[in-house]
Amino acid sequence: MIFALDIGTRSVIGMLGVVEDDKVRVIAIEKEEHNERAMIDGQIENIEKVAVLAGKVKKRLESKVHCKLKRVCVAAAGRALRTKRTEYEIDLPSKQLIDEEVISRLEAGAVGKIEEAFDAENGAEDEARRFYLVGYTVCQYYLDQYRMSSLKDHRGQKVKVDLIATFLPSEVVESLYTTMNKIGLEVVSVTLEPIAAINAAIPENLRLLNLVLVDIGAGTSDIAACTAGSVTGYTMATMAGDEITETIMKEYLVDFRTAEAMKAQIEQAEEVAFTDILGFERKASRDEVLRCIHGTSELLSKEIAEKVLEVNGGAPSALFLAGGGSKLAGLKEGITAALQMDANRVAIAGNNFRLSAVSDEYDLNNPEYATPLGIVVSSGLNLINDSFRVTLNGRSAKLFRSGSFTALNLLMMNGYNFQDILGRPGTSLAVTVNGKRKVFYGTSAQPASLFINKKEGKLSTVINAGDCIDFVPAVPGVPARACLGDIEGASECLEITLNGVFMPLDTPLKIGDIIRIRMPKDETEEKEDEPAQKEDDIAGEEVQEKEVIDDGQLKLEFEAGEEREPEPVSDARREKEPEPVFDARREREPEFEFLTEEELFDDPEDEEGMEDNGPESIEEETDGWTADISEDRDPDKPESVFRLNGEVIRLPRKADGNPYYLMDMIQYSGINTRNPKGKINLMVNGEPGMFQQPLKEGDQIIVEEEPL
C-alpha cells in the first residue's frame, strides 16, 4: 500500500493506493484545509501547525483502512526552485550489454556534473543558502550517437544521457522531513511537485507531443514541459491563488478564510454572502467580485504565460491546467489569451488520470488531485529516478544531495547526531570535601562502529552510488554514582556531615554537596599542630606588611621599603621544570552550567592566601578507584599517556581493561560536540584516523575542527 501526502499551501491531501496491473487503485482520500497561513508560497512556515493538520489526515486514513501508517511518499516545492540541465557521456571499454549498473553510473555522473556547476555558481554569487538535489528527469538517452528512449539490455560502447536536475533550499526539504517525523512517519521517497503532477496528468505515451502542464496552487504555480517523448524543463511562478484571495480581503475587508470561501462561491452562486471584520453582514454579486479580482487575475495569467514561454521556448501544442487554482473563474481564458492559443487547446487536467489510476469510490477527474495522485503513481509505478541509491543498516538511506558527501554527512542526514557518532562519557559528580573539590567520573562511552561495504570506514570517506553502510551508534557511559561512605576515610572518621547534617553513610551524593569530615589524630600530631597554628597566625599578620613581586619566573616577598635584588633562576632549576602536562579534566567541557570549569578543577596554587608548597595532586574517582593526576605521580598507579594536539595527556586505565579509542580524545580536545562548527579531522601518528580506532601508549594524536 502506498501512502502519499500532498502538503499544500491551502490544504493537506492524503491518498492511499495499491498497484494493480500497472495501474494504481486509489482506496482512500482525505483532505484538511489550513485554518491559518502555516505555509507561504509552498514552503512550510509553521512546522507545528502543519504537523497537526497532517496528523489529522493520517488518523482519518488509518481509521478507513484499519491499519497503522508508518511510511509516506511526499513531494517538495517552493518559491526558490532551481533547475539545471546537462549531458554526460561514458565511453565503455568495448561493446557490451547495458545493464542497470551502467545506467546508474551514467545518470549519477550527470547529476554530479550538474552539482559541481551549481555549487560553482553559488560560490561565485556568494550564495549563503545551501541547496539540496530533490529530483531529476532524463530528457534523452543516446547509444552510439543514436537517440534512445531506454538503454537497458541494449548493446553498445558509447552511452550518453541528457537530464534535468532540480534543487531546493535545505530549509524547504528539512522542514518537510521534520513535519513528517513529528507525526511518526518515515519518508521513503521524495519527488518534485511538477514531476509528480506531470506523471499523473501527462503519461509517457502522450509526451511525443509538445505539451505543458501548469499546476496552480495557492502559493506557487508549478510548470512542466515535454516534447519528443521526454520532459524538457521545469519552472515555477511565484504568483498563484493566494494573490486572488488577498485582493478580495483588501476590497471587502474580510479575513483570509472568508476571502477563500468567497472565491470558491463565485462559480456556484450569483450572489456571495459574507461578514466583514467589522461584523457587518454583506452581499456582493458574482459579477462584482469578478470585476474586483480581474486585474490580479490578469497579472497571474501573464506571469504564468511568461514562464511557459521561457521553459518551452514558445507556445505549446496543448496546455493542461491542474491544481485548485485552475478552477478560478476567468483564469483559463486569461492564460489562453496571454499565450495567444486556441481555446480548444487549453484544458483542465483530469481526463488523463484514468490512464494510470482508477478508483471505485472516488471521482479522480479532479484537477486538485494532480499532485497527490502523481505522488502515488510516481512511487507505485517506479517513475522516480533514483540512480544514487545508498543502503544504511539494510535500508535505503535518506539523501539530501548537495555535491559529494561523506559518511558523516550521511549519518547526520538520517537522524544520527554527534553523541551517537562520538559517544558521551557518563556525567560526573562533583562535591566539596573539607573545602576541596572531589570529582567522581562516569564510565567511558562504548565506541560506535562504522563499516562501508563490509570494511571498517572513516567518517571522512566519500560515499558513492551503491555503497552499503553499517553503523552501530556509540553507547553512552554510565553516570557517576557515589554515597557518603565512598568519601575517603568515611568509615574511620570521628564525624562526617553532609550539607551540615549528620547522615547515614549510604546516603547518595548529589552534585554540589558539601561534606565535612574530622579524622582522629594521635598525641604527636596534636602537639605538632599547635606551633604550626601559631606560625600561621604570625604569617597572617605579617602578610599585610609585605610586598609581592611576580615576574613570571620567581616570586619574592620582602618587608615594605626593603630593597632586594631578585635572585636569578639557574639553568639547572630551569631544566628541572616539569614538562607541561595536559590535565584532561581541566579541558573538559563542564557537565552542568552552574558548575564552572574553574570551580570544578581550581588550582590550589592560585588560591588567595594559600602557600606554594609545590605540586599538589587532584583526586578523581574513576570506576571505583582513585587516579592521581599530578606531576609527582605514583608509578605503581596504572595510567595511559598520549600526546593530544601537542600536549601530554595522562588518563587512568579503564577498569574493564579496554583501550582508549580515538573518539575518547574528542571530549578532551575542547571541541563542543553539541554545537560543532565544522568538520572534525582526526590524525594518529601523522595518518588519518578512524573514530573507533584503538590507541596505543605514546600515540601522537591530532583532533581539530575545520570550519565549514
N, C-alpha and C positions, 0 to 999 in steps of 0.2 A: 504493500500500500504506500502511495506517495502522498506526502503532506506538503502543500505549498502555502506560503503566506505572502501576500502582496501588501507590504507596509506602505500605504499611500499617504499623500498629504491630507486628504479629507477622510479617508476610511481605511480600515484593515479588512481584507478579504481572505478568508481561509478556504482551501479547497482540498478535498481528498479524492484520489483516483487510483484505479488499478489498471494494469496493462492487459489488454485482451486483443489478440490477433492484430498486432501492430497499430493498435489504437488505444487511447486512454478512455476508460469508462469512469465518468465522474459520479461519485456516490454520495457526496455531501458538500454543501457550500454554506458558509456563514459570513455575515458582514456586520461590521460595527463601525459607526462614524465617530470621529473625534468630537468631544464636547468642547474642547478648547484647541487653540492652534499649537499643538505639540510638535508639528512639523512645518518647516518653511522650505519652499522650493525643492521638495523631495528629500530633504535632509532632516534627520531626527534632531530636534532641539531639546526636548524634554524626554529623556530616556525612561524615567519612572512612569510618566503618564502613558507613553506608547506601550510600555510593557504591560500595564494594567489592561489596556484595551485589547492587546494581542492575547493576553491571558484569558479574557472572556471568550474570544473567538475559539481559542483552543479548547476550553472546557465544554463549550456547546457542541463542538465537533466530536469530542470524546464521548459525550452522552449519546450522540447519534449512532456511533459505531461500537459503543460499549468496549472500548479498549484505550489504553494509555498511549498517548502520542509522545514520542521521545526524540524523533529526528525530523528535521524540517529542511525544505528547499526554499531559498529566497532569491530575490533579485535586487540589485543595487542601482541607484540612480543619483541624481543631484545636479545642482547648478554648476559644479566645477568639472563636469565630464570633459575628458580629453581623449583624442584618438590619434593613432599614428599608423601609417601603412609602410610596408617594406617587402622586398623579395629576398629570398635566401636559397642558395644552391649548394648541393653536395655532389661531388664527383666521386662515385664509388670506385673501388679498385678494379672491378670488372663488371661485366653484365651479370646481374643477379636478380633473384626474386625479391621484390619489395614487400617486406612484412611490416607489422605494426611497429617494431623497434626502429626500423629505418624512418618510418613516417614520424614517429615521436621525436627522433633526433633532428629531423628536418624542421618540424614545427617549433621545437624548443630552441633551435639555433636562430630561427627568425624572430621569436619572441625576445631572446637575449639581445639580438642586434637592435631591436626597437628600444629595449630598456636602456641600452648604452646611449643611444642617441637622445632618448628622452631625458636621462639624467644629465647628459652634457648640456642640453638646452636649459634645464632648470638651473644648473650651476652657472651658466653664462648670464642668466637673468637674475641671479641671486635669489632664487625662489626658496623660501624657508619651509614651505609646506612639503610634506612627504606624500608621495602618491603611490598607490598600490595598483598592480595589474589585476583587474577584476574579470577580464574575459577577452577572448579573441575569436575571430571568424576567418576561416580560409576563403579567400576570394577565388583562387585558381591554383591547381596543381599543373606541373609540367613534367613530362617524361621524355628525355632525349629531344627536347625542344617542341614537343607536341603537347597541346592543351589536353588535360585530362580532368574529369570530374572526381576521379578516385584513383589512387596509386596502388592500393592493396592488391597483392597477388599478381601484379604485372611484373615483367622483367625489363630491366634497363640499367644504364650506367649513370646517367646524369638526371638527378631529380631536383626540382625547384618548386618553391611554394610562394604564393603571393597572399599575404594576410594582413588583417587589420587588428590591432590590439587597442584595448580601451583601458583608461586609467581613471581612478577617482581618488580624492584626498583620503589620507589614512583615517581621519576622524569620521568620515562617512561610513567606511567599511567597519571600523571598530565599534562604532555606536550600534550598528546593526547586529553584530555578534553579541555585544553586551546585552542588548534588549532581549535577544533570544535566550541567552544564558539565565537571565532573571526569571524567565518563566519555565525553566527546566528543559529547554530544547537544545539539541546539538545540531549545528548547521552542517549538513552533509554536502550541499552543493550551493554555489553562488554563481549567478549569471547576471547579465546586464538587462535592465528592463526593456530596452528596444530590441535586444536579441531575443528575449522571451516572447515579446509581442509579435515579432515578425515570424517566429516559428509557429505561432498559433494562427495568425491571420493570412500568411502567405506561405503555404507549403512549398517544398523544393520543386515540385513539378510545375509550379507556376512562375518560377524565378527566371525562366528564359526571357520573359517579358521585362521591360523596364518599368518596374513598379516601385512605389514609395508608400510606406506606412507612417502615419503620424498618430502617436498615442498622446492625446491631450488630457492631461490630468489636472489636478488642482494647482500644483506648484510648478510643474515643468511640462513641456511638450517634447516628447522623445521621438526622433525621426530616424528611420532606417530605409536604405535604398538597395535595390537589387536589379541585376540585369545579366543576361547571358548565363543564367543558371547559378550565379553567385551573389552573395551580399557584397555590395561595393562601398558602403560607408554608413557611419552613424554620426548623428549630431543631436543637438537639443536646443530648444528655445526657452529662455528663462521666463517668458510670459505664458500664462495658462489661465485656467478657470478662476483662480483667486483674484485676478485683476478685475474680472467682471463683478465678482462679489463685492470687492472693495468700492467699486463705483456705485453700486446700489446702496451700500452702507452710508456713503457720503451724501447721496442725493436724498435719501428718505430718513436719515437719522435713526438707523436700526443697528442692532448688534450683528456680529458675524453670522450666528446661527439663523437669525431671522432673514438676513440677506440671502443665505444659502437656500432657505425654504422658498423665498420669493422667486429666486432664479429657477428653481425646479417647477414652480407652478405656472411659469409663463406658457409652456406648451399645453398645459392641462385645463386652464380656465381663462375666460375672457377678462375676469377681474380678480385681482390679487388683494387679499385682506391681510393686514399686519398691525402690530402695535409698536410704536416707535419708543426710543429710550426715555421720552418724557411721560410715557404711559398713555398717550392718546391712541385710540383705535382708528385706523385709517384704511382707505382703499385706493387702489390705483389700477387703471385699466391695463390690459396686456399691451396695447399699442404705446401707452405712456411709458411703461417700463422698457420696452424695446427701443424707444427713442432715447431714453436715458443711457442705455448701455451701447448704443450704436457706435459712438466714437471709439470706445475702448475695444469693442468687438472688431472694428476695422483695423485698429492698431495691431491686435492679436493676429488677425488674418494676414496682414502684411509681414509681420515678424516670422510667422510660420512659412510663408511663401518664400521669403528671402533665404531661410535655412534650407528649404527643399531645393532651391536652385543652386545653392552653394554645395550641397552634398551630392547632388545628382548631375550637376553640370547643365541643367536645363529642366524644362517641364517634363514630367514622366508620361509614359503612355497611359497610366491609370494611377489614381491616388485613393488609398484607403484611410479612413479616419476611425480611430478607436479611442477608448477611454471615456470616462464620464463627461468630459468637456465636449466631446464630439456631438452630444445631444443638444447643445445650446442652440436655440433658435437663431437662424441667420448666419451662423459661423461657417457652415458648409458652403453656403452661397458666397460668403465673403472670401474664403480661401480660393474657391473656383475662379472668382473674378480676378483676384490678385495674381494667380498663375496663368490667367488667360487660357483656361482649359475649357473643353466642352463639359457641360453639366452632366452629361451621361457617362463621363469618365472619372467622376468623383463619387465615391460611395461610402456608406458607413460599414465598417468591418463587422463580420459576424457570420456571413453566409458560408465562408470557407472553414469555419471552425469544425464543421461536421466531418471534414476530410481527415482530421487527426484525433477527434474526440467525440464521444457520444454520451448520452445520459437518458435514462428512463424517467427521471424525476424533475430535471431542470431544463429550462429553455436556455441553451448555451449561445443562442444568437443575440447576445447582448454585448455591445462594444466595451462595456465596463469590465468584462471578463477577459479581455485580451491578455493582460499581464499575468493574472493568477493561472489562467488556463495555459498560457505559454510556458510558465514555470513547470507545471505538471507535465506537459508534453515534452519539454526540453529534457527534463530529468528522466521521465519514464521511457522515452524513445532514444535515449543516449545521444542527444543532439548537442550536448555541451562539450566543447573541445577541452581536453584535459591531457595534453601530451606531457606536462610536467607533473608527474604523479610521484609522491613520496610516501612511504609507509612508516608510521611511528607506532611501535608496540603492536604490530599486527593490523593496524587500521590506517586508512588513508588520512594523511595529516592535513590540517587546515593550513593553507598557504596564502599569505599576503605578499605577493611578489613585488619587489622593488629593486631590480638589479639582482646580482648574485647575493646569496645569503649563507650564513654559517649554521652549524649545528646549534649554537647558542641562540641565534635568531629563530630557528625552527621551534626550539623548546619554548621560548617566550611567546611565540605566536599561538602555541597550543596549550596555554594556561599554566605553564610552569613558571615559577618565579625564582629569584636568586637564592632564596632559602632552600628550595627544592634542589637546586643545582650545586650550591656550595655547602649546604648544611649549616646548622647553627648549634653551637655548644649549649648545654644546659645552663640556665640562668644562675648567676652567682648569688650568694647570700653573704652580705657584709654586716658585721656587728662591731661594737666597740667593747674592748676588754681592758679595764683599768686605764682608759684614755687612749688606747692604741687600737687601730683598725685590725680586724681579723676577718679574712675572707674565706668562705667555703665555696669551692668551684663545682659546677655541674660536670657531668661526663662529656667527653668529646662526641661530636656527631659521627654517625657511621657514614662513610663516603658514598656518593652516588656512583653509578656505573653507566658508562656510555659506550655502546658498540655500534659501529657503522659498517653494514654489510658483513656482520659477524666478526669484525676486527675491532680491537679497542681504539676508540676515536678521541679526537680532541674537540674542544668547544669551538676552536677556530677553523675546523675543517669546513671547506665549502661544499654544500650539498648539491648533488647533481640529480638529474631526472632518473627515476627508478631506484634510488637509494633506499635501503631498508635500515631504519634506526631503531635500536632497542635501548630504552632508558629506564633505569630504576632510580627514583629520587633518593636523595640523602635522608637519613633518619635522624631527627633532632636528638641532641643529647638530653640526658635526664637532669632536671633542675636539682640544684643542691638542696639537701635537707639536713638539718642538724638540730640537736636538742641541747638543753643547758648542760647536760652531762658530758657532751662532746668537747667542752672547753677544757683545755689542758689544766690539770690539777684540780678539776672539779670534785673528784672523789676523795682527795686528801685535804681539801681546804678547811679552814676554820669556819668560814661563812661565804656564801655566794648569793648575790641578789640579781634579779632581772628587772630592769627599769625601776629600781628602788624597792622592789618587793621580794621577799623570800618565796621561792617557788621550787617545786619538786624538780629533780634532775632530768626527768623525762619530758619536761615542758618544751614543746617545739619552739625554735627560734624564728624570728621574723627579721626582715631587712630593717636596719636602723636600731635594733635592740641595743641597750646599754647594760653591760654586765660589770659588776664589781665583785672582785674575789680577793679574799685575805687568806694568805697561806701561813702555816705555822713556822716560827723561827726559833733556832736554838739560842742559848745564852751568848755565845760568841758573836753571832750576827747582830744581836740586840746591842751589845757593847760597841761594836764597830759602827753601828748606825748613829749612835749619839754624837761622837765628834764630827762625823760626816755631815750631820744635820746642822751643827754649829758652823762648820766651814761654809755650808751653803748659804746660811743666813748672812755671814760676813760678806761673802761674794755678792749677795743680792744687794747689800748696802753700797759696796764699792763700785758696782757697775755704773751707777749714775755719775761717778767721778772719772770715768774712763772714756777715752775716745777710741773709736774703732776705724782702722783703715783697711780696706779690702781692695787690693789692686788686681784681683783676679788670679794671683799666683800664691799669695800668702796673706794671712790675716794677722795684724799686730794690735795689741792692746797696750796702752800706757796711760799714766796719770795725765790729767789735763794740764797743759802747759809744759810738759816734759818732752824734750826733743830727742828722738832716737832715729838712727839710720836703719832703714829696713834691711833685714838680713837677706842676702841674695839666695835664690834657690839653687842648690848644687846640681850638677849634671847627674850625679848618682841618684839624687832624690827624684829627678825627672824620670830617670829610667825605671824607677820603682813604681811610677804612676801606673795603676792598672789600666788595661785596655777598656775603653768604654763598652759597657755591657748593655745590650738591649733588653730591657725588662718587659717581657711580653704583657704582663698585667697592666703596666702603666700605659701601654699603647692601645689597649683595647678600648673600644667604644663603651661608655658606661651603659649598663643594662637598664638603668632606671633614671629618669630625668632629674629626680630630686637629689640624686647622689652623684656629685660631680667627680670627674676623674681625679682632681687634686685631693678631694676628700677621701676617695677610696684608697689612693696609693700615695699619700703625702710622704715626703722625705723627711725623716727625723732631723737631718742636719739643717733643714730650712725652718724648723720650728723656732719661734722667737723665744729667747731665753734658754735654749737648750744647748748644753755644752757639746763641743765637737769631740766625740770620743772615738772617731774613726768609723769605718764601715759598720753598718748595723743591718741585720737581716730583717727581711719581711716574711712573715709566715703566711702560707696559704694551705688550705685543706684541699687535697685532690684525691678523690676516690678513697677517702678514709685514712690517708696518711699525710704527713706534713712534709712539704718540699721547702728547702732553704734556698731562696734565690738571692744571692749576695755575692760580693767579691771574695769574702772569706768563706769558702764553701767546704762542706764536709765531703771528702772524696768518697766516703762509703755510701752516700746517698745517690741512687741512680738518676741520671738525667741525660737528656739528648741535647746536643749542641749543634746549631746550624748557623749559617750567616744569611740573614734576610736583608735584602736591599743595602748591603754593605755593612751591616751591624751584626754583632754576635747576639744570638738569641738562645737562651738556655731554658728548656722545658722539662718538667718531670716526666719520667717514663710513664706510659699508660699502664694502668693497673691490669688491664686484660692482656697485656703483652703485645698488642698490635702496634705496628709502626705509626709514625705520623705520616699523613698524606699531604700532598701539595695543597689541597683545598684547606687544610687546617691552618696554613700560613696566612690565608687571606684575612682572617679575623685579626691578625697581628700587624697587618700592613698599613692600617689606617684608612683603608677604603671603606666607604659607607655602602654596604651591600643592600641596605634598604632603599637607597636612592643613588644608584650608580650613575656616574656622569659620562661614561664611555665604555669602550671595550677593555676588558681585563686581560693583560698579557702575562703569561706565566713562563718562566725560564728556570731550568735547573742545570747548573754547571755549563751555562752557555748554550744549552739546547732547549728548544721549545718543550714545555712540559704539559702533561695531562692532569686535570684537576684531581683525578683519583690515583695519581702516581704515588707509590710509597717512597719515602725519603730515607736516606742513609746519613749516618753521622758525618758532619763536616760538609754537607752539600751546600753549594753556593746557590741561593735562591733569589730570584727577582720576581716580585709581584707588583705590577704597576698598572695604572689606569690610563688608557689612551683616549683623550677627549674625542668625541664624535665630530 
